[in-house]
Amino acid sequence: MFNEALSSRRPCPATLARIAGIGATLVFIGCAGKIDKITVNRVVARALTVPDVDQSCEIGATLRSPLAAATKESKPARKALLISEATAAMCDEMAAWTHELDRAMALSSAVGLAPMQRALRAKDAGYAADRSHQRAAARYLRAWENGLEEFGDIGNGDCPKLKSHDEIAYFVTLVSGIQTVLHDSNSGRTLGVPQETVLQVARGAECLKGDPDKDGTIDGKQWWYAPEALAAAAWATIPGSGPEGVDPWTVLEEMGAKGESSGVRVARGLQVTIAVNAGREDIAQAAIAAHAAALDAHDQSHTHALFDRYAYLLSLHQSDLMWIAEEGYRTPVFGQLPGAAAAGEDADPFGGGDGSDPFGDDPFGGDPGAKAPADVPPSDPSPAGDGPDSPAQEP
């Protein structure tokens, strides 16, 4: 079907069909020339308004094969393909997070298992995490390589001439460059992605900065200060690679603070991730607290809610790892740190503080010995109305 559609010489009336249910299917009618434009300008633009990372990664995984078929002999769908690869990688990334939490739980002293059982569970979860990191790295790498094909040798030479509808694909390419290095490192460098890739990202990020302001300042305000944060992340990943006299951690903090009011806290999520990878838990903890405060103080962007949600999940994952390591359970309230919480509370794992049984009285008004309904949903530490199972809001 796809081959017949792509080889047809009829005019191109409608290149893209619909997204239905969880999955998505591209129906190509006519030539491949309009695939990129319609996918990026309509499908991607619409997806960005919905803070549902699960949905977006599933759509990306579904679109990848037909887009790859359309791009094999030419480049019409290359921008759409790189975005598809990057969003599909988020599925593997979230799987890796789950395995990392399982490993942390197995290692936690709060878990009532024999040492041998804990060691075996931790080892198994660690291997599972390695596999998911490797798959995420491979997909992010393909997105990065497609970006290089589309925009040239990013970070080496002049900036590409970016039209407004090219910028989102270019931004995703930069993020993919950073992420493929991080995930490859977390998988044990199974793919051998060059560390220098992050320095290409740092140089390429300069191309996303806008025109000078009235005072002559050139910055990445229109991209929530993510270009500067990406550059600083690269310098922090490879110490000594940045400009002389520039502290990357100071830059990451400044950009994180500047981007908070935009409603797209990408710089904060990046700061937390890079700090943990560099062993700077002190910076990560402060950034998590600041990220949580920003969620309370500033509404989420309506146009790029997906990016803000993804940044939140980056920070939440690192917070969960900290909580499990110290308390044996995940973050109860995002922004609260385990040490600070324990200082003012009893050791009661349910937060009662008085040692009483929090389940002594039936909260449903029935027999004290009866079980609670099985369909009571678990609590979600994410911002109200922005959980992964929340109905998608129309922009």
Backbone torsions as a table, in degrees:
resi	resn	phi	psi	omega
1	MET	NA	-48.4	-178.6
2	PHE	-65.5	-40.3	-179.5
3	ASN	-64.3	-40.2	178.7
4	GLU	-65.2	-39.9	-179.7
5	ALA	-66.2	-40.5	-176.2
6	LEU	-73.1	-28.6	-177.4
7	SER	-89.6	-6.8	-178.3
8	SER	-65.4	145.9	179.1
9	ARG	-104.2	7.1	178.0
10	ARG	-68.6	160.1	175.1
11	PRO	-58.4	160.2	-175.7
12	CYS	-98.1	90.9	-178.4
13	PRO	-74.7	-56.9	-178.6
14	ALA	-140.1	112.2	-174.6
15	THR	-82.6	-30.1	-172.4
16	LEU	-118.9	134.4	173.3
17	ALA	-99.6	-141.7	-162.0
18	ARG	-105.9	166.9	171.1
19	ILE	-108.9	125.7	-177.4
20	ALA	-129.5	135.3	-178.6
21	GLY	61.6	-144.0	-179.5
22	ILE	-77.7	-40.7	-177.3
23	GLY	-81.1	-177.2	178.1
24	ALA	-149.4	145.9	179.6
25	THR	-133.8	127.0	175.5
26	LEU	-88.5	131.9	174.2
27	VAL	-115.7	113.7	-177.6
28	PHE	-93.5	121.5	176.4
29	ILE	-121.1	113.7	-177.5
30	GLY	100.2	-144.4	-175.6
31	CYS	-94.9	171.7	-176.3
32	ALA	-87.2	-1.8	-173.2
33	GLY	-61.8	-26.8	-176.7
34	LYS	-100.5	-0.9	-177.2
35	ILE	-58.7	-50.2	-177.2
36	ASP	-57.8	-52.0	-174.4
37	LYS	-61.3	-47.5	-177.5
38	ILE	-69.3	-41.6	-179.3
39	THR	-63.3	-48.0	-177.8
40	VAL	-70.8	-46.0	-173.4
41	ASN	-78.2	-24.2	-178.1
42	ARG	-111.5	-60.2	-175.9
43	VAL	-65.0	-51.6	-178.0
44	VAL	-66.2	-45.3	-179.3
45	ALA	-58.8	-39.0	179.0
46	ARG	-70.3	-42.1	-178.8
47	ALA	-62.7	-33.5	-178.7
48	LEU	-63.0	-23.0	-177.3
49	THR	-82.6	-10.5	-176.2
50	VAL	-108.1	120.0	-177.7
51	PRO	-79.2	59.1	-177.4
52	ASP	-128.1	94.1	-177.5
53	VAL	-68.0	-37.5	178.8
54	ASP	-58.6	-48.0	-179.3
55	GLN	-61.6	-44.5	-177.1
56	SER	-65.3	-41.0	-179.4
57	CYS	-69.0	-34.0	177.9
58	GLU	-68.4	-40.0	176.8
59	ILE	-63.0	-43.6	179.7
60	GLY	-60.5	-42.4	179.9
61	ALA	-65.8	-35.8	-179.0
62	THR	-71.7	-39.2	-177.1
63	LEU	-77.1	-16.9	-169.9
64	ARG	-59.0	-48.7	-175.4
65	SER	-64.6	-49.3	178.1
66	PRO	-63.6	-35.6	178.1
67	LEU	-68.0	-38.7	178.1
68	ALA	-63.8	-38.1	178.1
69	ALA	-64.2	-38.1	-179.4
70	ALA	-73.5	-20.7	-175.6
71	THR	-101.1	-4.9	-172.4
72	LYS	-59.8	-46.4	-174.8
73	GLU	-96.2	-15.5	-179.5
74	SER	-150.1	-174.6	-173.9
75	LYS	-111.6	13.8	-175.3
76	PRO	-55.5	-37.2	-175.4
77	ALA	-104.2	21.1	-172.8
78	ARG	-67.2	-41.5	179.8
79	LYS	-64.6	-42.9	177.4
80	ALA	-62.9	-38.8	-179.1
81	LEU	-65.8	-42.9	-177.8
82	LEU	-66.0	-36.6	177.1
83	ILE	-67.5	-38.7	177.4
84	SER	-61.9	-44.8	179.0
85	GLU	-61.3	-44.0	-177.1
86	ALA	-66.7	-43.7	179.9
87	THR	-69.8	-34.4	175.6
88	ALA	-63.3	-34.5	179.6
89	ALA	-61.8	-27.4	-179.9
90	MET	-64.8	-28.5	175.7
91	CYS	-62.2	-46.5	178.6
92	ASP	-68.0	-34.8	178.9
93	GLU	-62.6	-45.5	179.6
94	MET	-67.1	-33.5	175.0
95	ALA	-64.1	-40.6	178.0
96	ALA	-62.7	-39.4	178.4
97	TRP	-60.9	-43.3	179.6
98	THR	-60.2	-44.7	179.2
99	HIS	-65.8	-36.9	177.6
100	GLU	-64.1	-39.1	177.9
101	LEU	-67.6	-38.2	176.6
102	ASP	-62.1	-40.1	179.6
103	ARG	-66.1	-44.5	179.3
104	ALA	-62.1	-39.7	179.1
105	MET	-64.6	-40.5	179.7
106	ALA	-64.1	-34.6	-179.0
107	LEU	-81.9	-15.8	-176.5
108	SER	-66.6	136.5	178.8
109	SER	-69.8	-13.9	-179.9
110	ALA	-76.3	-14.5	-179.4
111	VAL	-82.2	127.5	-176.3
112	GLY	-83.6	63.5	178.9
113	LEU	-122.5	156.5	175.3
114	ALA	-67.1	150.0	-178.0
115	PRO	-52.0	-41.0	-179.3
116	MET	-65.4	-41.5	178.3
117	GLN	-63.6	-42.2	179.2
118	ARG	-62.8	-42.3	-178.8
119	ALA	-64.2	-42.1	-179.5
120	LEU	-67.4	-41.9	178.6
121	ARG	-64.7	-40.4	179.5
122	ALA	-64.9	-41.8	179.7
123	LYS	-64.2	-44.2	-179.3
124	ASP	-63.4	-45.3	179.4
125	ALA	-64.5	-34.4	178.3
126	GLY	-65.2	-41.9	177.7
127	TYR	-65.5	-39.7	178.6
128	ALA	-63.9	-40.3	177.8
129	ALA	-63.5	-41.0	178.6
130	ASP	-57.7	-42.3	-178.5
131	ARG	-65.6	-42.8	179.8
132	SER	-67.1	-39.0	176.4
133	HIS	-62.0	-38.6	180.0
134	GLN	-64.7	-43.0	178.1
135	ARG	-64.7	-40.6	178.1
136	ALA	-64.1	-42.9	179.2
137	ALA	-60.8	-41.3	-179.0
138	ALA	-64.8	-41.4	180.0
139	ARG	-70.5	-42.8	177.0
140	TYR	-63.4	-34.9	178.7
141	LEU	-65.1	-42.4	177.9
142	ARG	-63.4	-38.0	177.1
143	ALA	-63.4	-43.5	178.6
144	TRP	-62.1	-45.1	-178.3
145	GLU	-67.0	-36.2	174.6
146	ASN	-65.7	-34.8	176.1
147	GLY	-65.3	-38.2	177.5
148	LEU	-65.4	-37.9	177.4
149	GLU	-65.5	-37.8	-176.1
150	GLU	-78.1	-43.2	-171.0
151	PHE	-108.7	0.5	-178.5
152	GLY	91.9	-170.7	-176.8
153	ASP	-76.2	84.4	-174.8
154	ILE	-56.0	133.0	177.5
155	GLY	85.0	-5.5	179.2
156	ASN	-127.4	100.5	-178.3
157	GLY	107.6	-162.0	-177.0
158	ASP	-72.7	157.8	176.4
159	CYS	-69.6	145.0	175.7
160	PRO	-69.9	155.6	176.4
161	LYS	-80.9	103.5	-175.2
162	LEU	-96.4	123.5	170.4
163	LYS	-83.6	164.7	-174.9
164	SER	-57.7	-37.9	-178.2
165	HIS	-80.2	-5.0	176.3
166	ASP	-88.6	-20.9	-168.8
167	GLU	-64.7	-38.2	-178.7
168	ILE	-65.3	-39.4	177.8
169	ALA	-66.3	-37.8	178.6
170	TYR	-66.0	-42.8	178.8
171	PHE	-61.8	-44.9	179.0
172	VAL	-63.1	-35.1	176.8
173	THR	-61.5	-44.4	179.8
174	LEU	-62.9	-46.4	178.8
175	VAL	-61.0	-39.5	179.4
176	SER	-63.8	-36.1	178.0
177	GLY	-61.8	-43.4	177.1
178	ILE	-66.1	-46.1	-173.4
179	GLN	-68.3	-35.2	179.9
180	THR	-66.2	-34.0	176.6
181	VAL	-68.0	-45.2	-178.0
182	LEU	-64.7	-45.2	-178.4
183	HIS	-70.2	-35.5	176.9
184	ASP	-64.4	-39.9	177.2
185	SER	-63.3	-42.1	-179.4
186	ASN	-69.3	-21.1	178.9
187	SER	-91.6	3.4	-178.4
188	GLY	90.7	23.5	179.1
189	ARG	55.7	46.6	-179.4
190	THR	-70.9	-26.9	-179.3
191	LEU	-96.8	-14.8	179.8
192	GLY	66.3	36.2	178.1
193	VAL	-65.9	127.5	-177.5
194	PRO	-61.2	133.5	177.2
195	GLN	-61.4	-28.7	-177.9
196	GLU	-65.0	-12.0	177.4
197	THR	-56.9	-36.4	-178.6
198	VAL	-66.9	-28.4	177.7
199	LEU	-74.0	-33.7	172.1
200	GLN	-60.8	-41.4	177.9
201	VAL	-61.1	-44.0	-179.4
202	ALA	-58.7	-44.8	179.8
203	ARG	-70.8	-39.6	-179.2
204	GLY	-68.5	-25.3	-179.8
205	ALA	-64.3	-25.5	178.6
206	GLU	-60.1	-26.6	-176.0
207	CYS	-74.1	-12.3	179.4
208	LEU	-91.9	-6.7	180.0
209	LYS	-71.2	143.2	-175.3
210	GLY	-79.6	-169.6	177.8
211	ASP	-71.8	159.7	-179.8
212	PRO	-60.5	141.3	173.1
213	ASP	-73.3	-178.8	-179.9
214	LYS	-59.3	-31.4	179.8
215	ASP	-89.2	5.6	177.8
216	GLY	89.7	1.3	-178.8
217	THR	-75.2	133.8	175.1
218	ILE	-115.2	116.3	-178.9
219	ASP	-145.7	-178.5	-177.9
220	GLY	-100.5	37.3	-176.7
221	LYS	-58.1	-42.3	-177.7
222	GLN	-66.8	-16.2	175.7
223	TRP	-112.5	31.2	173.0
224	TRP	59.2	29.4	-179.6
225	TYR	61.9	20.0	176.5
226	ALA	-67.3	-34.3	179.1
227	PRO	-58.7	-44.7	178.2
228	GLU	-66.5	-37.0	179.7
229	ALA	-66.9	-38.4	177.4
230	LEU	-63.0	-41.7	178.5
231	ALA	-64.2	-46.0	-179.7
232	ALA	-64.6	-35.3	177.5
233	ALA	-62.0	-39.6	178.4
234	ALA	-65.3	-42.8	-179.0
235	TRP	-66.8	-34.4	178.7
236	ALA	-73.3	-32.0	179.4
237	THR	-69.1	-38.1	177.3
238	ILE	-118.1	89.1	-176.8
239	PRO	-53.8	137.7	178.6
240	GLY	86.5	1.1	-177.6
241	SER	-89.5	-12.6	-177.0
242	GLY	-86.6	178.9	178.1
243	PRO	-59.0	145.8	-179.5
244	GLU	-61.8	133.7	178.3
245	GLY	83.0	0.8	-179.9
246	VAL	-102.7	121.9	178.0
247	ASP	-90.1	113.7	-177.4
248	PRO	-60.7	-31.8	-179.4
249	TRP	-69.4	-34.4	176.2
250	THR	-66.6	-41.6	179.1
251	VAL	-64.1	-44.2	179.2
252	LEU	-60.1	-40.8	178.8
253	GLU	-67.0	-43.1	-179.5
254	GLU	-63.5	-44.5	-178.7
255	MET	-69.9	-35.8	176.6
256	GLY	-61.1	-43.7	179.8
257	ALA	-67.4	-40.3	-178.7
258	LYS	-67.7	-34.6	-175.9
259	GLY	-82.9	-7.8	-174.4
260	GLU	-61.7	-43.2	-175.4
261	SER	-72.6	-11.1	-179.1
262	SER	-74.4	-18.4	-176.9
263	GLY	83.6	5.6	175.9
264	VAL	-129.8	92.8	-172.2
265	ARG	-87.0	46.2	-179.9
266	VAL	-62.0	-42.2	-178.1
267	ALA	-61.5	-36.6	178.5
268	ARG	-67.8	-46.8	179.1
269	GLY	-60.7	-39.3	178.1
270	LEU	-66.6	-41.0	179.3
271	GLN	-60.1	-45.3	-179.8
272	VAL	-62.5	-45.9	-178.0
273	THR	-62.5	-47.6	-177.9
274	ILE	-66.6	-38.4	-179.9
275	ALA	-63.0	-43.9	179.3
276	VAL	-65.0	-42.8	179.5
277	ASN	-63.3	-28.0	180.0
278	ALA	-91.3	1.4	-179.3
279	GLY	77.4	17.0	179.9
280	ARG	-98.9	72.0	-177.5
281	GLU	-66.2	-27.8	178.2
282	ASP	-62.5	-43.3	178.0
283	ILE	-67.1	-41.8	-179.0
284	ALA	-61.7	-42.7	-179.3
285	GLN	-64.1	-43.0	178.9
286	ALA	-64.8	-38.3	-179.8
287	ALA	-68.8	-36.5	177.0
288	ILE	-63.1	-44.6	178.5
289	ALA	-62.2	-41.3	179.0
290	ALA	-67.6	-37.5	179.1
291	HIS	-62.3	-45.0	-180.0
292	ALA	-63.5	-42.3	179.1
293	ALA	-62.5	-37.0	180.0
294	ALA	-67.3	-35.2	177.8
295	LEU	-63.7	-35.2	178.1
296	ASP	-75.3	-33.2	-172.9
297	ALA	-87.1	-26.5	-172.8
298	HIS	-134.1	134.3	179.2
299	ASP	-66.7	154.3	176.9
300	GLN	-71.5	144.8	177.1
301	SER	-60.7	139.9	177.4
302	HIS	-83.7	-24.2	-176.0
303	THR	-93.1	-24.9	-178.2
304	HIS	-133.4	43.8	-178.0
305	ALA	-62.0	-32.3	-179.0
306	LEU	-61.9	-44.1	179.2
307	PHE	-63.3	-39.8	-180.0
308	ASP	-66.3	-40.2	179.0
309	ARG	-64.6	-42.4	179.0
310	TYR	-61.9	-42.4	178.3
311	ALA	-61.9	-40.1	177.2
312	TYR	-61.3	-43.4	-179.6
313	LEU	-65.3	-34.1	175.0
314	LEU	-58.9	-47.8	-179.0
315	SER	-70.0	-39.7	-179.1
316	LEU	-62.7	-38.2	-179.3
317	HIS	-62.7	-45.4	179.3
318	GLN	-66.2	-35.3	175.8
319	SER	-64.1	-42.1	178.8
320	ASP	-60.6	-42.0	178.9
321	LEU	-61.6	-39.8	178.4
322	MET	-64.8	-43.5	-178.3
323	TRP	-66.0	-43.6	-179.5
324	ILE	-63.8	-40.4	-179.5
325	ALA	-60.9	-36.3	-175.0
326	GLU	-98.7	-35.2	-172.9
327	GLU	-116.1	-18.1	179.8
328	GLY	90.1	6.3	177.8
329	TYR	-148.0	165.7	-174.6
330	ARG	-76.4	173.1	-177.3
331	THR	-56.7	119.5	177.5
332	PRO	-77.8	-38.5	179.4
333	VAL	-137.5	116.8	-177.7
334	PHE	-60.6	130.5	-177.7
335	GLY	105.2	-22.2	177.2
336	GLN	-84.5	133.5	-178.5
337	LEU	-99.5	144.1	-173.6
338	PRO	-59.7	-41.1	-179.8
339	GLY	-64.4	-43.3	-178.7
340	ALA	-66.3	-37.0	-179.4
341	ALA	-69.1	-41.2	-176.8
342	ALA	-67.8	-27.1	-176.6
343	ALA	-64.6	-30.2	-176.8
344	GLY	-110.7	10.8	-176.9
345	GLU	-127.3	160.8	172.9
346	ASP	-74.5	171.2	179.4
347	ALA	-76.2	0.7	179.3
348	ASP	-57.4	116.3	-176.2
349	PRO	-65.5	-15.6	179.8
350	PHE	-98.5	6.2	175.1
351	GLY	75.8	14.6	-179.3
352	GLY	-71.5	-39.8	175.4
353	GLY	82.4	-21.0	-177.8
354	ASP	-108.8	4.5	177.6
355	GLY	79.7	-1.3	-179.3
356	SER	-75.9	160.5	179.8
357	ASP	-79.9	113.5	-177.7
358	PRO	-67.5	-13.7	179.9
359	PHE	-108.0	18.0	-178.0
360	GLY	-66.1	-36.1	177.7
361	ASP	-103.9	140.4	-179.8
362	ASP	-71.8	113.5	-178.3
363	PRO	-68.8	-8.8	-178.1
364	PHE	-104.5	7.3	173.8
365	GLY	75.7	17.8	-178.2
366	GLY	-109.5	-151.4	179.7
367	ASP	-66.1	126.0	-179.9
368	PRO	-55.2	-24.5	-178.9
369	GLY	-91.0	-3.9	-177.9
370	ALA	-76.4	154.7	178.4
371	LYS	-83.3	150.3	175.9
372	ALA	-70.8	153.2	178.4
373	PRO	-54.1	140.6	-175.9
374	ALA	-73.7	-15.7	-174.9
375	ASP	-99.6	16.3	176.2
376	VAL	-69.3	120.0	-175.3
377	PRO	-70.2	146.6	177.0
378	PRO	-69.8	157.5	178.4
379	SER	-74.7	148.9	179.7
380	ASP	-117.4	118.7	-178.3
381	PRO	-72.8	1.6	-178.4
382	SER	-76.1	165.2	-179.5
383	PRO	-56.3	145.8	-177.6
384	ALA	-56.3	134.0	177.8
385	GLY	77.7	5.3	-175.9
386	ASP	-127.4	26.5	-179.3
387	GLY	-78.2	164.8	-177.0
388	PRO	-65.0	-20.8	-179.9
389	ASP	-103.5	5.5	179.4
390	SER	-70.0	145.6	177.0
391	PRO	-60.1	139.8	178.3
392	ALA	-65.6	131.1	179.7
393	GLN	-90.9	133.9	175.9
394	GLU	-71.8	136.2	-179.3
395	PRO	-69.9	NA	NA
